[in-house]
């Protein structure tokens, strides 16, 4: 990457720029900054220059008006509002994968006992990070295909049960 604030990766504000939307959440709320390399004296695959400060700089380059100073994501506030590891939002499907390097940061982590429910289902596939969102993967991998169909089934059911609010906004 680059730290040139005029680079397209920082100035592309088109609606379909999903990475910018994701990084807005990272910078503001969850603070899921990328990890640094292994400790000094140990071989590493990831640069030791990838640290909290370099991630904060990316936030500042992406959103200079919002972050004139390095951001401190509102992790405690978000965990308090949504329940942290005990969050059970309704009508949310958690899809994880056994080969995802982020698995232990999800509700499918081996360090917690998160229960899947009909309104907050947890599905685990054999793929990698976000493999289930690429529809062709479901054609190539029957397990991912089954997960995709389950997600669509949940959404179909939830939307069929939905009724619009009768309360109109006041502003």
C-alpha angles and dihedrals in degrees: 000000000000136000092213103126091205092060117116090243088069101032101044102107098165116140094245094056095113093175092061091051091049093048090050087061092044094049095044108032125004103031094210093165118176116263126256124236128277118292118281112282093034127094112255138193094195122062115254086223088073098090141130092282093052091049091049089051089055089054090051092049092048096044108021095162092052097041112036084150126041108283125243106206115228094242096148092048093048092047090049093050097043101030102249110233089358095059114135106175114180121243094019123125116205110206116187136167133222091226095049113116087214094056094109089055092058137076086264091064115135089229095067137049103226114175121218114226133184090256095040106031122183116208123185123196137183095247136092135262110322093349090138095060092063101081096204088062088066089058091051099041118043092202092055089044090055091049091050090051092048091051091050089048092053091048092048091050095046093048091049089055094046121107122188118248116259091208112097121211114259098215 
